[in-house]
């Protein structure tokens, strides 16, 4: 009997989540495709593995017996794939959060270093799921809690803390300020460049600084977002200070301070399937962080969402030198 590992992986995902919809999202499949894979596996084995009720999924006795050997088979297959990869193969790194230009940080450190094959993923859950399936070697972007099962099995390192600017249309009452405090924005409308559930940093900022007026949108790129700002004199959004923005007249970027919000960029990977070249990339990111002061953080001066602050190494949780802020001048 030849088992199809894709079908086995589908069963293990459902067994882990006890929910077809959640398992389908974890594997980036439609629920219909996932159900077909499980049904074909049950047909091949000649037994029912899952008991399906009204909104519930439980393991049958056969499913209970099959689950752990199935997990070991998948782990062995993943280990075989890892072992077969040459140490000379490029490091596959998927980035997400494209509006904030995550690739620029990785691109700054890969020249002359390990070969890296950069890919673009839809969002963080897609990257986490790809990592757990062994389809990519690492991900780069902002990491936060998601509904992806086994996220805690992945390793994470914060590699850059980037100051955040307020971006406003020229008609906004605060647009001519040389610098703003986050509290100054309390009466303004925060524009979300996409659905709010995909922009956890903006939600944390709004909750922390009392921004009650929030407007979601569709991510049609930075140009579309800036056009929305120009058309709404009460609106603002947030942007990492060194991210590239289109040169759009009538839009200004104003540094934030007291406290300075920081956007935490992280590398995430599966330590159990560690690519031979990952260590070299981590080393180059650490060297760049020291040379360019990417990891300066003083809780008396800066603001991070609590989960980001908790993810910092111990030596990054105290006082650091005064940062030279580099914002977008005169947009």
C-alpha positions in Angstrom: 0.0 0.0 0.0 1.5 3.4 -1.1 0.4 6.2 1.2 0.1 9.7 -0.3 1.8 12.0 2.2 -0.3 15.0 1.1 -3.4 13.0 2.2 -1.6 12.0 5.5 -0.7 15.6 6.1 -4.3 16.6 5.6 -5.5 14.0 8.2 -2.9 15.1 10.7 -3.8 18.8 10.3 -7.5 18.0 11.0 -6.6 15.7 13.9 -4.5 18.6 15.4 -7.1 21.3 15.0 -10.3 19.2 15.3 -11.7 21.5 12.6 -11.7 21.2 8.8 -11.8 24.9 8.2 -8.8 25.6 10.5 -6.9 22.7 9.1 -7.5 23.9 5.5 -6.3 27.4 6.4 -3.2 25.9 8.0 -2.4 24.0 4.8 -3.4 26.9 2.5 -6.1 24.6 0.9 -9.8 25.0 0.3 -11.9 23.1 2.7 -13.3 21.0 -0.2 -9.8 20.0 -1.3 -8.8 19.1 2.3 -12.0 17.0 2.7 -11.3 15.1 -0.5 -7.7 14.3 0.6 -9.0 12.9 3.9 -11.8 10.9 2.2 -9.3 9.4 -0.3 -7.0 8.3 2.6 -9.9 6.7 4.4 -10.9 4.9 1.2 -7.4 3.7 0.7 -7.1 2.4 4.2 -10.6 1.0 4.2 -11.4 2.5 7.6 -13.0 5.7 8.9 -10.3 7.9 10.6 -12.5 10.8 11.6 -16.0 11.1 13.0 -17.8 14.1 11.7 -20.7 15.6 13.7 -22.6 18.9 13.6 -19.6 21.3 13.9 -17.4 18.7 15.6 -14.6 16.4 14.5 -13.3 13.5 16.6 -10.9 10.7 16.0 -12.3 7.2 15.5 -10.4 4.3 17.2 -8.6 3.7 13.9 -7.8 7.4 13.7 -6.4 7.3 17.2 -4.1 4.4 16.3 -3.1 6.0 13.0 -2.2 9.5 14.2 1.2 9.1 15.9 2.7 6.8 13.2 1.4 9.3 10.7 3.1 12.1 12.5 6.3 10.1 12.6 6.0 9.4 8.9 5.6 13.0 8.0 8.6 14.0 10.3 10.7 11.4 8.6 9.7 12.6 5.1 10.5 16.2 6.1 13.9 15.1 7.5 14.6 13.3 4.3 13.8 16.4 2.2 16.1 18.5 4.5 18.9 15.9 4.3 18.7 15.8 0.5 19.1 19.5 0.1 22.6 20.6 -0.7 24.4 23.0 1.6 25.0 25.0 -1.6 21.3 25.5 -2.3 19.9 29.0 -1.8 18.2 29.9 1.4 14.5 30.3 0.6 13.1 33.3 2.5 9.5 34.4 2.1 8.7 38.0 3.1 5.3 39.5 3.9 3.9 43.0 4.8 4.9 44.2 1.3 3.5 47.7 1.8 6.3 48.3 4.4 9.0 46.9 2.0 10.4 44.1 4.1 12.8 42.9 1.4 15.0 46.0 1.8 16.3 44.8 5.2 17.2 41.4 3.9 18.7 42.9 0.7 21.0 45.1 2.8 22.8 42.1 4.3 22.8 39.4 1.6 25.4 41.0 -0.7 28.5 38.8 -0.4 26.7 36.5 2.0 24.8 33.3 1.7 22.7 33.1 -1.5 19.1 33.9 -0.7 16.0 33.3 -2.8 13.4 35.8 -1.8 9.8 35.0 -2.2 6.6 37.0 -1.6 3.9 35.5 0.6 0.4 36.8 1.1 0.6 37.2 4.9 2.2 35.8 8.1 -0.2 32.8 8.4 0.8 31.7 4.9 4.5 31.9 5.8 4.1 30.0 9.1 2.2 27.2 7.3 4.8 27.0 4.5 7.6 26.7 7.2 5.7 24.0 9.0 5.3 22.1 5.7 9.0 22.5 4.8 8.3 24.6 1.7 10.5 27.6 2.7 13.5 27.9 5.0 12.7 31.1 6.8 10.3 34.0 6.8 10.9 37.7 7.4 8.4 40.3 8.5 6.5 41.3 11.7 5.6 38.2 13.8 2.5 38.1 16.1 0.1 35.6 17.4 -2.0 33.9 14.7 -4.4 31.0 14.5 -1.8 28.7 12.9 -1.4 25.5 14.9 2.1 24.8 16.1 3.3 28.4 15.6 5.1 28.0 19.0 7.2 25.2 17.5 9.0 27.8 15.3 12.0 29.9 16.3 12.0 33.7 16.1 14.6 36.4 16.3 13.9 40.1 16.3 16.6 41.6 14.0 15.5 45.2 13.6 13.4 47.8 15.5 12.4 50.6 13.1 11.0 53.9 14.2 7.5 54.7 12.9 6.4 57.9 11.3 2.9 59.4 11.1 2.0 60.0 7.4 -0.6 62.7 6.9 -2.1 64.7 4.0 -1.0 68.3 3.8 -4.5 69.4 4.8 -4.3 67.7 8.2 -4.1 70.2 11.0 -0.9 68.5 12.3 0.9 68.1 8.9 3.3 71.0 9.5 4.6 69.8 12.8 8.3 69.0 13.0 7.5 66.1 15.4 4.4 64.6 17.0 3.6 62.5 20.1 1.3 59.5 19.5 -1.2 61.1 21.9 -1.4 64.1 19.5 -3.2 61.8 17.0 -6.0 60.9 19.3 -8.6 63.0 17.5 -7.6 61.8 14.1 -8.7 58.9 11.9 -6.3 56.0 11.5 -6.4 54.6 8.0 -5.7 50.8 7.7 -4.3 50.0 4.3 -6.0 46.5 4.5 -8.3 44.6 6.7 -7.6 45.3 10.4 -7.2 41.6 11.3 -4.1 41.6 9.1 -2.5 44.7 10.6 -2.0 43.8 14.3 0.6 46.5 14.8 -1.8 49.3 13.9 -4.5 47.8 16.1 -2.1 47.6 19.0 -1.1 51.3 18.4 -4.7 52.4 18.2 -5.6 50.6 21.4 -2.6 51.9 23.3 -3.0 55.6 22.3 -6.8 55.8 22.2 -7.3 56.1 18.5 -11.0 55.3 18.3 -11.7 56.4 14.7 -10.4 53.6 12.5 -11.0 53.1 8.8 -10.2 49.8 7.0 -9.5 49.5 3.3 -8.3 47.3 0.5 -4.6 47.0 0.0 -4.1 48.5 -3.5 -0.6 49.7 -2.8 1.1 52.7 -1.3 -0.1 55.1 -4.0 -3.7 54.3 -3.3 -3.2 54.7 0.5 -1.6 58.1 0.0 -4.4 59.2 -2.2 -6.8 58.3 0.6 -4.8 60.4 3.0 -4.8 63.5 0.7 -8.5 63.2 0.3 -9.2 63.1 4.1 -7.9 66.0 6.2 -8.7 64.1 9.4 -6.8 60.9 8.5 -3.3 59.5 9.1 -1.5 56.2 8.9 1.8 54.8 10.2 4.8 53.9 8.1 8.3 52.6 9.1 10.6 55.6 8.9 13.0 54.1 6.3 10.4 52.4 4.1 10.2 53.7 0.6 7.1 55.8 -0.1 6.0 57.0 -3.6 6.8 60.7 -4.1 3.3 62.0 -3.9 2.7 65.7 -3.5 0.5 66.8 -0.7 1.6 64.1 1.8 4.0 64.5 4.7 5.8 62.1 7.0 6.2 63.4 10.6 8.5 61.6 13.1 6.8 60.4 16.3 8.4 60.6 19.8 7.6 60.6 23.5 7.3 57.6 23.0 8.7 56.6 19.7 6.7 53.6 18.3 9.0 50.8 16.9 8.1 48.3 14.3 9.8 44.9 15.1 11.1 43.0 12.1 11.8 39.3 12.8 13.3 36.3 11.1 11.3 33.1 11.8 12.3 29.5 11.0 11.8 25.8 11.9 14.8 24.8 14.0 14.0 21.1 13.3 14.6 21.7 9.6 17.3 24.3 9.8 18.9 25.1 6.5 22.7 24.9 6.5 23.0 28.5 5.5 20.6 30.0 8.0 23.3 30.6 10.6 25.3 32.8 8.2 22.2 34.9 7.5 21.5 35.3 11.2 25.1 36.3 11.7 25.0 39.0 9.0 21.8 40.4 10.4 23.3 40.6 13.9 26.4 42.4 12.5 24.2 44.8 10.6 22.1 45.4 13.7 25.2 46.3 15.7 26.7 48.5 13.0 23.5 50.3 12.2 22.0 50.4 15.7 18.9 48.4 14.6 18.1 47.0 18.0 18.2 50.1 20.2 15.3 50.0 22.6 14.7 52.0 25.8 11.2 51.3 27.4 11.3 54.8 28.9 11.6 56.4 25.5 10.2 53.9 23.0 7.0 51.9 22.6 6.6 48.3 21.4 3.5 46.1 21.5 3.9 43.9 24.6 4.5 40.7 22.6 7.3 42.4 20.6 9.0 43.6 23.8 8.8 40.2 25.3 10.5 38.7 22.2 13.6 40.8 22.6 16.8 39.2 24.0 17.5 40.2 27.6 20.3 42.7 26.6 17.9 44.6 24.4 15.4 45.4 27.2 17.3 48.2 28.9 18.5 51.7 28.2 20.3 52.3 24.8 21.9 55.3 23.3 19.9 58.1 21.7 18.8 57.1 18.3 19.4 59.2 15.2 16.0 59.2 13.6 15.8 59.1 9.9 12.3 60.0 8.6 10.9 61.1 5.3 11.6 64.7 4.9 9.2 67.1 3.2 6.9 64.7 1.4 
